[in-house]
Amino acid sequence: MIRLRIFTASSSEEHQASAVFLPGAAGAFEVLPDHAPIISALSAGEIRWREPGSELEIHEHEHEEHTLETIIDSFHVVRIKSGMMRLENNELTVCCEL
């Protein structure tokens, strides 16, 4: 599991995550548990994370001659303007502007 800490000028919050998606300055990327240490600038976009135990939900819909599947993934989302992140030993710290 990843310990995700998000700091802004006016608040801080902490979450447990099984996956975190970040808007890196050089492109979006994902971190998973036991990821190698990394430091990166963040650009405007969304920080999204999945809590431990949350799973994909698959909903089937009948449509004419075949069945359609809709996959719903449950993420928590924070929109940011910019920031920095550091990941080491499954502790991800984000300092950002909202």
matplotlib code that plots the C-alpha trace (Angstrom):
import matplotlib.pyplot as plt

x = [0.0, 1.0, 0.7, -0.4, 0.0, -1.3, -0.2, -1.5, -1.0, -4.2, -4.6, -3.2, -4.8, -3.6, -4.9, -4.0, -3.8, -3.3, -2.5, -1.9, -2.0, -0.1, 0.1, 3.9, 5.5, 7.0, 3.7, 1.2, 2.4, 1.3, 2.9, 2.1, 3.3, 7.0, 7.7, 11.3, 12.1, 11.1, 10.9, 9.0, 7.4, 3.7, 1.7, -2.0, -4.2, -5.7, -4.2, -6.2, -6.0, -7.7, -8.2, -7.2, -9.9, -11.8, -12.3, -13.6, -17.3, -18.5, -22.1, -23.6, -26.2, -28.3, -28.1, -29.7, -27.7, -24.8, -24.0, -22.2, -20.0, -19.3, -16.4, -16.7, -13.5, -13.7, -11.1, -10.7, -9.6, -7.9, -7.4, -4.2, -2.5, 1.1, 3.2, 6.0, 6.0, 8.4, 8.0, 10.2, 9.5, 5.7, 5.3, 4.1, 4.2, 2.7, 3.0, 0.7, -1.4, -5.1]
y = [0.0, 3.6, 6.3, 9.4, 12.8, 15.9, 19.3, 22.7, 26.2, 25.9, 22.1, 18.7, 15.2, 11.6, 8.5, 4.9, 4.0, 0.9, 3.0, 6.7, 8.6, 11.9, 14.6, 14.7, 17.7, 15.3, 13.3, 11.5, 8.5, 5.9, 4.7, 1.3, -0.1, -0.8, 1.7, 2.9, 6.2, 9.2, 13.0, 14.9, 18.2, 18.1, 20.1, 21.1, 18.1, 15.5, 13.4, 10.2, 7.3, 4.1, 3.0, -0.5, -3.0, -1.0, -2.9, -2.4, -2.8, -4.3, -3.6, -5.5, -3.9, -5.7, -4.0, -5.5, -8.7, -8.4, -7.5, -4.3, -4.0, -0.7, -0.6, 1.8, 2.4, 4.2, 6.8, 9.8, 12.9, 16.2, 18.8, 20.8, 23.7, 22.6, 20.9, 18.6, 15.0, 12.6, 8.9, 6.7, 3.5, 3.6, 7.1, 9.6, 13.2, 15.8, 19.6, 21.4, 24.4, 23.9]
z = [0.0, -0.6, 2.0, 0.1, 1.7, -0.1, 1.2, 0.0, 1.3, 3.4, 4.2, 4.3, 3.9, 4.1, 2.3, 1.7, -2.0, -4.1, -7.2, -7.8, -11.2, -11.4, -14.0, -14.4, -16.1, -18.7, -19.0, -16.8, -14.9, -12.4, -9.2, -7.5, -4.3, -4.1, -7.0, -7.2, -5.5, -7.7, -7.5, -10.2, -11.0, -11.5, -14.1, -14.1, -14.1, -11.8, -9.0, -9.0, -6.6, -5.9, -2.3, -1.2, -1.8, -4.4, -7.6, -11.0, -11.5, -14.7, -15.8, -18.6, -20.9, -23.5, -26.9, -30.0, -30.8, -28.3, -24.7, -24.0, -20.9, -19.1, -16.8, -13.9, -11.9, -8.6, -8.1, -5.7, -7.6, -6.7, -9.4, -9.2, -11.0, -10.3, -7.7, -6.8, -5.7, -3.9, -3.5, -1.3, 0.7, -0.3, 1.0, -1.6, -0.6, -2.9, -2.4, -4.7, -5.7, -6.2]

ax = plt.figure().add_subplot(projection="3d")
ax.plot(x, y, z, "-o")
ax.set_aspect("equal")
plt.show()
